[in-house]
Amino acid sequence: MESFLRLLQVALEEHASDIHLKAGAAPVLRVARELWPVDMPPLTEDQMREMAQALLPAHFRESFEQQHEADFSYTAEGIGRFRVNVFQQRGRLCIAMRYVKTAIPDFDELGLPADTLRKVALATGGIVVVAGPAGSGKSTTLAAIIEHINQTSRKHVVTLEDPIEYLFEDCQSRIEQREIGLDTASFQTALRHIIRQDPDVIMIGEMRDAASFMAGLNAADTGHLVLTTLHANSATQAVDRILDYFPSHERDQIRRQLGDALNGIFCQRLVAARAGGVLPAVEILRASGTVRKLFETGQLEKLSAAIENGGDDGMQTFNQSLYKLVKSGLITEQEALAKSANAPQLTMNLRGIFLDESRRILASD
């Protein structure tokens, strides 16, 4: 394990976000979103087995033998915390590790829309969804929201995580973090009992199915602030994915309930910053009167137009976020256009041309 700990230290010194290990290949680090091999001999199967056994918590070993994969957290003394996934490919062990920063950054440090997120953190109820592709910083954004609550409000926060990533210390709030598989059998089990734990804020690490979403929806309906993440590439896709959890005959009712309970959807993508590193471009959907009406009437195809036209309510599209980042000098125009889902429109915007198409869409029947 000494060579393994040296590898973790190298990853920390190189500012790597992820470490990838597999038998027959040298370790690989993800630095600034690109993969770089480490100057080390290829790992043997015996080394991989030794590392996996040392990393796997005791309560995961039996299930790993049956399922051949496990998610958990690992702390290396003097180095830091890592989110770990042990799995197999072609019958051979692999390990993926993500470094979890000890200090929880605030909204400004992360480059997030701070004013809007502060309002969200002060909300007394509703569902907040942080969406985005894998590796886009969803967990960090949730942690920043919880830490802002912790620093500014006297609330009882209960988190359900698989695994626990950021560790919180009670400040003004009382925070209890429950890890799936260690502190509770499953998300479904924990959610059945969570209301009896008197929470003000419930964080569900990820909405994975209809049962977990319904439990979150019911909690929001009874005056709790529910925070969660979802894999989706846009705010509107996040809505579609939630509805897809349910059979078609239930979706109209769920759509209306979601419209009533929704606080906001924040969908983020990471873009390369001029100064190095990455910054989030964030699409924001808030539960304005217009948005609630679209949910009530089933006109979800107009949500994108509502976002584009909802600046006064704190909303913005990805293109509007990219535009602001370019005009602030934080990212290049080339990076913005490469990451835009509608590059022709963004090109016109950057040239000072804005077409008010969203108002026409919202006004149409």
FIKOL-495816 format. One record per residue (C-alpha): x negated, y, z negated; residue in three letters. Coordinates in Angstrom, 2 decimals, padded with zeros to 5 digits. Layout:
<nodes>
X = X&Y = Y&Z = Z&zamar = ALA
...
</nodes>
This chain:
<nodes>
X = 000.00&Y = 000.00&Z = 000.00&zamar = MET
X = -002.99&Y = 002.32&Z = -000.33&zamar = GLU
X = -003.26&Y = 002.74&Z = 003.45&zamar = SER
X = 000.52&Y = 003.27&Z = 003.60&zamar = PHE
X = 000.35&Y = 006.09&Z = 001.04&zamar = LEU
X = -002.53&Y = 007.65&Z = 003.00&zamar = ARG
X = -000.29&Y = 007.59&Z = 006.08&zamar = LEU
X = 002.47&Y = 009.39&Z = 004.19&zamar = LEU
X = -000.04&Y = 012.02&Z = 003.08&zamar = GLN
X = -001.23&Y = 012.50&Z = 006.67&zamar = VAL
X = 002.40&Y = 012.89&Z = 007.79&zamar = ALA
X = 002.92&Y = 015.56&Z = 005.14&zamar = LEU
X = -000.24&Y = 017.44&Z = 006.14&zamar = GLU
X = 000.78&Y = 017.34&Z = 009.82&zamar = GLU
X = 004.28&Y = 018.67&Z = 008.97&zamar = HIS
X = 005.86&Y = 015.55&Z = 010.45&zamar = ALA
X = 009.64&Y = 015.23&Z = 010.11&zamar = SER
X = 009.70&Y = 011.47&Z = 010.80&zamar = ASP
X = 007.45&Y = 008.41&Z = 010.67&zamar = ILE
X = 007.99&Y = 005.35&Z = 012.88&zamar = HIS
X = 006.38&Y = 001.99&Z = 012.08&zamar = LEU
X = 006.56&Y = -001.35&Z = 013.88&zamar = LYS
X = 004.44&Y = -004.46&Z = 014.17&zamar = ALA
X = 002.00&Y = -004.48&Z = 017.06&zamar = GLY
X = 001.77&Y = -000.70&Z = 017.38&zamar = ALA
X = 000.06&Y = 002.18&Z = 015.63&zamar = ALA
X = 002.23&Y = 004.43&Z = 013.45&zamar = PRO
X = 003.91&Y = 007.34&Z = 015.24&zamar = VAL
X = 004.78&Y = 010.76&Z = 013.76&zamar = LEU
X = 007.42&Y = 013.20&Z = 014.98&zamar = ARG
X = 005.89&Y = 016.67&Z = 014.87&zamar = VAL
X = 007.75&Y = 019.69&Z = 016.29&zamar = ALA
X = 010.29&Y = 017.23&Z = 017.79&zamar = ARG
X = 007.66&Y = 015.28&Z = 019.77&zamar = GLU
X = 006.19&Y = 011.83&Z = 019.01&zamar = LEU
X = 002.44&Y = 011.56&Z = 018.37&zamar = TRP
X = 000.53&Y = 008.32&Z = 017.66&zamar = PRO
X = -001.67&Y = 008.20&Z = 014.55&zamar = VAL
X = -005.31&Y = 007.22&Z = 015.05&zamar = ASP
X = -004.95&Y = 003.90&Z = 013.22&zamar = MET
X = -005.12&Y = 000.22&Z = 014.21&zamar = PRO
X = -001.82&Y = -001.41&Z = 015.21&zamar = PRO
X = 000.22&Y = -002.66&Z = 012.26&zamar = LEU
X = 000.41&Y = -006.42&Z = 011.78&zamar = THR
X = 003.57&Y = -008.35&Z = 010.93&zamar = GLU
X = 002.11&Y = -009.14&Z = 007.49&zamar = ASP
X = 001.56&Y = -005.41&Z = 006.85&zamar = GLN
X = 005.12&Y = -004.61&Z = 007.92&zamar = MET
X = 006.55&Y = -007.31&Z = 005.63&zamar = ARG
X = 004.44&Y = -006.04&Z = 002.74&zamar = GLU
X = 005.62&Y = -002.44&Z = 003.30&zamar = MET
X = 009.26&Y = -003.46&Z = 003.68&zamar = ALA
X = 009.21&Y = -005.49&Z = 000.46&zamar = GLN
X = 007.53&Y = -002.64&Z = -001.42&zamar = ALA
X = 010.03&Y = -000.07&Z = -000.10&zamar = LEU
X = 013.31&Y = -002.00&Z = -000.34&zamar = LEU
X = 015.15&Y = -001.36&Z = -003.62&zamar = PRO
X = 016.04&Y = -004.56&Z = -005.46&zamar = ALA
X = 019.78&Y = -004.11&Z = -004.90&zamar = HIS
X = 019.28&Y = -004.01&Z = -001.11&zamar = PHE
X = 017.04&Y = -007.07&Z = -000.67&zamar = ARG
X = 019.76&Y = -009.70&Z = -000.55&zamar = GLU
X = 021.97&Y = -007.70&Z = 001.85&zamar = SER
X = 018.95&Y = -006.96&Z = 004.06&zamar = PHE
X = 018.30&Y = -010.69&Z = 004.46&zamar = GLU
X = 021.85&Y = -011.04&Z = 005.81&zamar = GLN
X = 022.33&Y = -007.79&Z = 007.73&zamar = GLN
X = 018.72&Y = -007.06&Z = 008.80&zamar = HIS
X = 018.99&Y = -003.33&Z = 008.10&zamar = GLU
X = 019.16&Y = -001.02&Z = 005.11&zamar = ALA
X = 019.34&Y = 002.72&Z = 004.39&zamar = ASP
X = 017.87&Y = 004.07&Z = 001.17&zamar = PHE
X = 015.66&Y = 006.78&Z = -000.31&zamar = SER
X = 012.05&Y = 006.39&Z = -001.44&zamar = TYR
X = 009.88&Y = 008.65&Z = -003.59&zamar = THR
X = 006.09&Y = 008.51&Z = -003.23&zamar = ALA
X = 004.53&Y = 009.96&Z = -006.37&zamar = GLU
X = 002.65&Y = 013.16&Z = -005.59&zamar = GLY
X = 003.76&Y = 013.12&Z = -001.93&zamar = ILE
X = 007.52&Y = 013.49&Z = -001.73&zamar = GLY
X = 010.90&Y = 011.91&Z = -000.97&zamar = ARG
X = 011.81&Y = 010.09&Z = 002.20&zamar = PHE
X = 015.03&Y = 008.77&Z = 003.71&zamar = ARG
X = 014.20&Y = 005.26&Z = 004.91&zamar = VAL
X = 015.80&Y = 002.86&Z = 007.35&zamar = ASN
X = 014.38&Y = -000.67&Z = 007.61&zamar = VAL
X = 015.63&Y = -002.66&Z = 010.60&zamar = PHE
X = 014.66&Y = -005.28&Z = 013.16&zamar = GLN
X = 014.05&Y = -005.22&Z = 016.89&zamar = GLN
X = 013.34&Y = -008.36&Z = 018.90&zamar = ARG
X = 013.17&Y = -010.19&Z = 015.57&zamar = GLY
X = 010.37&Y = -008.00&Z = 014.19&zamar = ARG
X = 010.47&Y = -005.46&Z = 011.36&zamar = LEU
X = 010.58&Y = -001.72&Z = 011.98&zamar = CYS
X = 010.69&Y = 001.19&Z = 009.54&zamar = ILE
X = 011.87&Y = 004.75&Z = 010.21&zamar = ALA
X = 011.22&Y = 007.36&Z = 007.53&zamar = MET
X = 012.38&Y = 010.99&Z = 007.37&zamar = ARG
X = 010.70&Y = 013.45&Z = 005.01&zamar = TYR
X = 013.13&Y = 015.23&Z = 002.70&zamar = VAL
X = 011.88&Y = 018.56&Z = 001.44&zamar = LYS
X = 011.92&Y = 018.91&Z = -002.33&zamar = THR
X = 012.90&Y = 022.57&Z = -002.39&zamar = ALA
X = 016.36&Y = 023.25&Z = -001.02&zamar = ILE
X = 016.10&Y = 026.14&Z = 001.46&zamar = PRO
X = 018.74&Y = 028.86&Z = 001.47&zamar = ASP
X = 020.82&Y = 029.99&Z = 004.44&zamar = PHE
X = 018.44&Y = 032.78&Z = 005.43&zamar = ASP
X = 015.38&Y = 030.50&Z = 005.34&zamar = GLU
X = 017.18&Y = 028.03&Z = 007.60&zamar = LEU
X = 018.29&Y = 030.72&Z = 010.05&zamar = GLY
X = 021.96&Y = 029.88&Z = 009.46&zamar = LEU
X = 024.90&Y = 032.35&Z = 009.62&zamar = PRO
X = 024.51&Y = 033.30&Z = 005.96&zamar = ALA
X = 027.50&Y = 035.62&Z = 005.51&zamar = ASP
X = 029.94&Y = 033.06&Z = 006.87&zamar = THR
X = 028.48&Y = 030.17&Z = 004.88&zamar = LEU
X = 028.54&Y = 032.18&Z = 001.66&zamar = ARG
X = 032.29&Y = 032.69&Z = 002.18&zamar = LYS
X = 032.69&Y = 028.96&Z = 002.79&zamar = VAL
X = 030.81&Y = 028.14&Z = -000.41&zamar = ALA
X = 033.18&Y = 030.38&Z = -002.37&zamar = LEU
X = 036.31&Y = 028.70&Z = -000.97&zamar = ALA
X = 038.54&Y = 026.92&Z = -003.46&zamar = THR
X = 039.76&Y = 024.27&Z = -001.03&zamar = GLY
X = 039.82&Y = 022.91&Z = 002.48&zamar = GLY
X = 037.59&Y = 020.71&Z = 004.62&zamar = ILE
X = 034.23&Y = 021.93&Z = 005.92&zamar = VAL
X = 032.61&Y = 019.79&Z = 008.61&zamar = VAL
X = 028.94&Y = 020.20&Z = 009.54&zamar = VAL
X = 028.53&Y = 018.54&Z = 012.94&zamar = ALA
X = 025.68&Y = 017.96&Z = 015.35&zamar = GLY
X = 023.55&Y = 015.24&Z = 016.90&zamar = PRO
X = 021.16&Y = 013.13&Z = 014.84&zamar = ALA
X = 018.21&Y = 015.14&Z = 013.52&zamar = GLY
X = 019.90&Y = 018.51&Z = 013.85&zamar = SER
X = 019.70&Y = 019.39&Z = 010.16&zamar = GLY
X = 023.26&Y = 018.58&Z = 009.06&zamar = LYS
X = 022.21&Y = 017.20&Z = 005.66&zamar = SER
X = 020.02&Y = 020.24&Z = 004.99&zamar = THR
X = 022.87&Y = 022.62&Z = 005.78&zamar = THR
X = 025.17&Y = 020.72&Z = 003.39&zamar = LEU
X = 022.47&Y = 020.84&Z = 000.72&zamar = ALA
X = 022.14&Y = 024.62&Z = 001.19&zamar = ALA
X = 025.91&Y = 025.06&Z = 000.74&zamar = ILE
X = 025.91&Y = 022.95&Z = -002.43&zamar = ILE
X = 022.90&Y = 024.77&Z = -003.86&zamar = GLU
X = 024.56&Y = 028.14&Z = -003.19&zamar = HIS
X = 027.60&Y = 026.89&Z = -005.13&zamar = ILE
X = 025.25&Y = 025.65&Z = -007.85&zamar = ASN
X = 023.54&Y = 029.04&Z = -008.16&zamar = GLN
X = 026.67&Y = 031.21&Z = -008.05&zamar = THR
X = 029.71&Y = 029.29&Z = -009.38&zamar = SER
X = 030.78&Y = 027.20&Z = -012.36&zamar = ARG
X = 032.02&Y = 024.17&Z = -010.44&zamar = LYS
X = 031.97&Y = 020.40&Z = -010.82&zamar = HIS
X = 030.41&Y = 018.90&Z = -007.68&zamar = VAL
X = 030.46&Y = 015.17&Z = -006.91&zamar = VAL
X = 028.50&Y = 013.89&Z = -003.92&zamar = THR
X = 028.81&Y = 010.51&Z = -002.18&zamar = LEU
X = 025.64&Y = 009.80&Z = -000.22&zamar = GLU
X = 024.09&Y = 006.92&Z = 001.72&zamar = ASP
X = 021.36&Y = 007.38&Z = 000.60&zamar = PRO
X = 020.81&Y = 010.36&Z = -001.72&zamar = ILE
X = 018.49&Y = 012.84&Z = -000.01&zamar = GLU
X = 018.09&Y = 016.19&Z = -001.76&zamar = TYR
X = 018.03&Y = 016.10&Z = -005.56&zamar = LEU
X = 019.97&Y = 018.86&Z = -007.30&zamar = PHE
X = 019.37&Y = 020.22&Z = -010.78&zamar = GLU
X = 022.35&Y = 021.69&Z = -012.62&zamar = ASP
X = 022.31&Y = 025.47&Z = -012.70&zamar = CYS
X = 025.73&Y = 027.12&Z = -013.10&zamar = GLN
X = 027.46&Y = 024.04&Z = -011.73&zamar = SER
X = 027.52&Y = 020.42&Z = -012.88&zamar = ARG
X = 026.42&Y = 018.14&Z = -010.03&zamar = ILE
X = 026.73&Y = 014.35&Z = -009.97&zamar = GLU
X = 025.18&Y = 012.46&Z = -007.05&zamar = GLN
X = 026.42&Y = 008.94&Z = -006.31&zamar = ARG
X = 024.53&Y = 006.64&Z = -003.96&zamar = GLU
X = 026.43&Y = 004.03&Z = -001.97&zamar = ILE
X = 025.26&Y = 000.55&Z = -002.93&zamar = GLY
X = 023.69&Y = 001.71&Z = -006.18&zamar = LEU
X = 026.26&Y = 003.83&Z = -008.02&zamar = ASP
X = 029.36&Y = 002.64&Z = -006.15&zamar = THR
X = 030.12&Y = -000.22&Z = -003.79&zamar = ALA
X = 031.27&Y = 001.86&Z = -000.80&zamar = SER
X = 032.59&Y = 005.23&Z = 000.34&zamar = PHE
X = 036.12&Y = 003.81&Z = 000.25&zamar = GLN
X = 035.75&Y = 002.56&Z = -003.34&zamar = THR
X = 034.30&Y = 005.87&Z = -004.55&zamar = ALA
X = 036.93&Y = 007.94&Z = -002.78&zamar = LEU
X = 039.77&Y = 005.95&Z = -004.36&zamar = ARG
X = 038.63&Y = 007.07&Z = -007.82&zamar = HIS
X = 037.02&Y = 010.44&Z = -007.20&zamar = ILE
X = 040.00&Y = 012.66&Z = -008.05&zamar = ILE
X = 040.01&Y = 011.21&Z = -011.58&zamar = ARG
X = 036.47&Y = 012.54&Z = -012.03&zamar = GLN
X = 037.83&Y = 016.12&Z = -012.04&zamar = ASP
X = 035.75&Y = 017.52&Z = -009.15&zamar = PRO
X = 036.08&Y = 021.01&Z = -007.72&zamar = ASP
X = 033.82&Y = 020.17&Z = -004.76&zamar = VAL
X = 033.46&Y = 016.78&Z = -003.08&zamar = ILE
X = 030.64&Y = 016.08&Z = -000.66&zamar = MET
X = 031.09&Y = 013.00&Z = 001.55&zamar = ILE
X = 027.79&Y = 012.29&Z = 003.27&zamar = GLY
X = 029.47&Y = 011.30&Z = 006.52&zamar = GLU
X = 033.04&Y = 010.80&Z = 007.70&zamar = MET
X = 032.88&Y = 007.32&Z = 009.20&zamar = ARG
X = 036.46&Y = 006.10&Z = 009.60&zamar = ASP
X = 040.14&Y = 006.87&Z = 009.15&zamar = ALA
X = 040.15&Y = 005.78&Z = 005.49&zamar = ALA
X = 037.34&Y = 008.14&Z = 004.45&zamar = SER
X = 038.83&Y = 011.01&Z = 006.42&zamar = PHE
X = 042.31&Y = 010.51&Z = 004.91&zamar = MET
X = 040.81&Y = 010.46&Z = 001.41&zamar = ALA
X = 039.01&Y = 013.72&Z = 002.18&zamar = GLY
X = 042.15&Y = 015.22&Z = 003.69&zamar = LEU
X = 044.21&Y = 014.29&Z = 000.64&zamar = ASN
X = 041.58&Y = 015.81&Z = -001.65&zamar = ALA
X = 041.63&Y = 019.04&Z = 000.36&zamar = ALA
X = 045.43&Y = 019.09&Z = 000.21&zamar = ASP
X = 045.25&Y = 019.02&Z = -003.60&zamar = THR
X = 042.97&Y = 022.04&Z = -003.87&zamar = GLY
X = 039.46&Y = 020.59&Z = -003.58&zamar = HIS
X = 036.68&Y = 021.86&Z = -001.33&zamar = LEU
X = 035.54&Y = 018.88&Z = 000.76&zamar = VAL
X = 032.18&Y = 019.01&Z = 002.55&zamar = LEU
X = 031.12&Y = 016.39&Z = 005.08&zamar = THR
X = 029.08&Y = 015.72&Z = 008.23&zamar = THR
X = 030.00&Y = 014.24&Z = 011.58&zamar = LEU
X = 028.05&Y = 013.25&Z = 014.67&zamar = HIS
X = 029.40&Y = 015.49&Z = 017.45&zamar = ALA
X = 027.95&Y = 017.85&Z = 020.05&zamar = ASN
X = 030.49&Y = 020.65&Z = 019.66&zamar = SER
X = 033.20&Y = 021.85&Z = 017.30&zamar = ALA
X = 035.95&Y = 020.74&Z = 019.69&zamar = THR
X = 034.34&Y = 017.33&Z = 020.10&zamar = GLN
X = 034.28&Y = 017.03&Z = 016.29&zamar = ALA
X = 038.06&Y = 017.55&Z = 016.25&zamar = VAL
X = 038.50&Y = 014.92&Z = 018.97&zamar = ASP
X = 036.32&Y = 012.44&Z = 017.09&zamar = ARG
X = 038.34&Y = 012.88&Z = 013.90&zamar = ILE
X = 041.60&Y = 012.27&Z = 015.75&zamar = LEU
X = 040.10&Y = 009.25&Z = 017.52&zamar = ASP
X = 039.73&Y = 007.55&Z = 014.12&zamar = TYR
X = 043.51&Y = 007.12&Z = 014.09&zamar = PHE
X = 045.92&Y = 005.12&Z = 016.27&zamar = PRO
X = 047.66&Y = 007.20&Z = 018.91&zamar = SER
X = 051.06&Y = 007.18&Z = 017.16&zamar = HIS
X = 049.53&Y = 008.86&Z = 014.06&zamar = GLU
X = 047.48&Y = 011.56&Z = 015.77&zamar = ARG
X = 050.14&Y = 014.28&Z = 015.99&zamar = ASP
X = 050.70&Y = 014.14&Z = 012.23&zamar = GLN
X = 046.95&Y = 014.02&Z = 011.47&zamar = ILE
X = 046.36&Y = 016.94&Z = 013.84&zamar = ARG
X = 048.86&Y = 019.09&Z = 011.96&zamar = ARG
X = 047.43&Y = 018.05&Z = 008.58&zamar = GLN
X = 043.91&Y = 018.83&Z = 009.75&zamar = LEU
X = 045.03&Y = 022.26&Z = 010.95&zamar = GLY
X = 046.48&Y = 022.99&Z = 007.51&zamar = ASP
X = 043.45&Y = 021.70&Z = 005.59&zamar = ALA
X = 040.61&Y = 022.88&Z = 007.81&zamar = LEU
X = 038.25&Y = 025.53&Z = 006.44&zamar = ASN
X = 035.67&Y = 025.41&Z = 009.22&zamar = GLY
X = 033.51&Y = 023.36&Z = 011.55&zamar = ILE
X = 029.85&Y = 024.29&Z = 011.97&zamar = PHE
X = 028.16&Y = 022.47&Z = 014.84&zamar = CYS
X = 024.42&Y = 022.99&Z = 015.13&zamar = GLN
X = 021.64&Y = 022.20&Z = 017.57&zamar = ARG
X = 017.95&Y = 022.85&Z = 017.02&zamar = LEU
X = 016.07&Y = 025.07&Z = 019.50&zamar = VAL
X = 012.36&Y = 025.89&Z = 019.72&zamar = ALA
X = 011.46&Y = 029.19&Z = 018.06&zamar = ALA
X = 009.00&Y = 031.67&Z = 019.56&zamar = ARG
X = 006.98&Y = 031.63&Z = 016.35&zamar = ALA
X = 006.80&Y = 027.84&Z = 016.26&zamar = GLY
X = 009.08&Y = 025.31&Z = 014.62&zamar = GLY
X = 012.80&Y = 025.21&Z = 015.28&zamar = VAL
X = 015.92&Y = 027.27&Z = 014.60&zamar = LEU
X = 019.59&Y = 026.27&Z = 014.62&zamar = PRO
X = 022.00&Y = 027.50&Z = 017.27&zamar = ALA
X = 025.38&Y = 027.24&Z = 015.57&zamar = VAL
X = 028.87&Y = 027.04&Z = 016.99&zamar = GLU
X = 031.49&Y = 028.08&Z = 014.41&zamar = ILE
X = 035.19&Y = 027.23&Z = 014.34&zamar = LEU
X = 037.13&Y = 028.84&Z = 011.47&zamar = ARG
X = 040.74&Y = 028.30&Z = 010.45&zamar = ALA
X = 042.11&Y = 031.60&Z = 011.71&zamar = SER
X = 045.81&Y = 032.15&Z = 012.35&zamar = GLY
X = 045.25&Y = 031.51&Z = 016.05&zamar = THR
X = 043.38&Y = 028.27&Z = 015.38&zamar = VAL
X = 046.03&Y = 026.99&Z = 012.97&zamar = ARG
X = 048.73&Y = 027.70&Z = 015.57&zamar = LYS
X = 046.81&Y = 025.72&Z = 018.20&zamar = LEU
X = 046.62&Y = 022.75&Z = 015.83&zamar = PHE
X = 050.32&Y = 023.06&Z = 015.01&zamar = GLU
X = 051.41&Y = 023.22&Z = 018.66&zamar = THR
X = 048.91&Y = 020.65&Z = 019.92&zamar = GLY
X = 047.11&Y = 023.06&Z = 022.27&zamar = GLN
X = 043.65&Y = 021.83&Z = 021.32&zamar = LEU
X = 042.37&Y = 022.43&Z = 024.86&zamar = GLU
X = 042.42&Y = 026.16&Z = 023.95&zamar = LYS
X = 040.15&Y = 025.80&Z = 020.91&zamar = LEU
X = 037.03&Y = 026.72&Z = 022.91&zamar = SER
X = 038.70&Y = 029.95&Z = 024.04&zamar = ALA
X = 039.75&Y = 030.69&Z = 020.45&zamar = ALA
X = 036.15&Y = 030.25&Z = 019.28&zamar = ILE
X = 034.83&Y = 032.54&Z = 022.04&zamar = GLU
X = 037.41&Y = 035.19&Z = 021.21&zamar = ASN
X = 037.20&Y = 034.79&Z = 017.40&zamar = GLY
X = 034.23&Y = 036.96&Z = 016.51&zamar = GLY
X = 036.29&Y = 039.04&Z = 014.08&zamar = ASP
X = 037.06&Y = 035.84&Z = 012.15&zamar = ASP
X = 033.40&Y = 034.76&Z = 012.01&zamar = GLY
X = 033.55&Y = 032.40&Z = 014.99&zamar = MET
X = 031.02&Y = 032.00&Z = 017.79&zamar = GLN
X = 030.26&Y = 029.63&Z = 020.65&zamar = THR
X = 026.87&Y = 028.02&Z = 021.25&zamar = PHE
X = 026.25&Y = 030.49&Z = 024.08&zamar = ASN
X = 027.03&Y = 033.43&Z = 021.79&zamar = GLN
X = 024.63&Y = 032.01&Z = 019.19&zamar = SER
X = 021.91&Y = 031.48&Z = 021.82&zamar = LEU
X = 022.50&Y = 035.02&Z = 023.14&zamar = TYR
X = 021.95&Y = 036.48&Z = 019.66&zamar = LYS
X = 018.78&Y = 034.44&Z = 019.18&zamar = LEU
X = 017.36&Y = 035.66&Z = 022.50&zamar = VAL
X = 018.28&Y = 039.31&Z = 021.85&zamar = LYS
X = 016.70&Y = 039.07&Z = 018.37&zamar = SER
X = 013.46&Y = 037.87&Z = 019.96&zamar = GLY
X = 013.57&Y = 034.59&Z = 018.03&zamar = LEU
X = 013.73&Y = 032.26&Z = 021.07&zamar = ILE
X = 012.85&Y = 032.64&Z = 024.73&zamar = THR
X = 015.43&Y = 033.05&Z = 027.47&zamar = GLU
X = 014.11&Y = 029.86&Z = 029.07&zamar = GLN
X = 014.71&Y = 027.87&Z = 025.88&zamar = GLU
X = 018.23&Y = 029.27&Z = 025.53&zamar = ALA
X = 019.15&Y = 028.38&Z = 029.12&zamar = LEU
X = 017.66&Y = 024.89&Z = 028.74&zamar = ALA
X = 019.79&Y = 024.22&Z = 025.64&zamar = LYS
X = 023.00&Y = 025.85&Z = 026.87&zamar = SER
X = 025.94&Y = 023.71&Z = 027.97&zamar = ALA
X = 026.98&Y = 026.57&Z = 030.26&zamar = ASN
X = 023.75&Y = 028.11&Z = 031.55&zamar = ALA
X = 025.38&Y = 030.15&Z = 034.39&zamar = PRO
X = 027.62&Y = 031.94&Z = 031.89&zamar = GLN
X = 024.71&Y = 032.58&Z = 029.52&zamar = LEU
X = 022.63&Y = 033.92&Z = 032.43&zamar = THR
X = 025.38&Y = 036.45&Z = 033.19&zamar = MET
X = 025.66&Y = 037.41&Z = 029.52&zamar = ASN
X = 021.92&Y = 038.00&Z = 029.27&zamar = LEU
X = 022.23&Y = 040.26&Z = 032.32&zamar = ARG
X = 024.99&Y = 042.26&Z = 030.60&zamar = GLY
X = 027.93&Y = 040.65&Z = 032.41&zamar = ILE
X = 030.80&Y = 039.41&Z = 030.20&zamar = PHE
X = 034.01&Y = 037.95&Z = 031.63&zamar = LEU
X = 037.01&Y = 038.07&Z = 029.29&zamar = ASP
X = 038.34&Y = 034.68&Z = 030.38&zamar = GLU
X = 039.11&Y = 033.47&Z = 026.85&zamar = SER
X = 041.89&Y = 036.05&Z = 026.29&zamar = ARG
X = 043.64&Y = 034.93&Z = 029.50&zamar = ARG
X = 043.46&Y = 031.27&Z = 028.41&zamar = ILE
X = 044.90&Y = 032.04&Z = 024.97&zamar = LEU
X = 047.69&Y = 034.13&Z = 026.47&zamar = ALA
X = 048.77&Y = 031.42&Z = 028.92&zamar = SER
X = 051.55&Y = 028.98&Z = 028.07&zamar = ASP
</nodes>
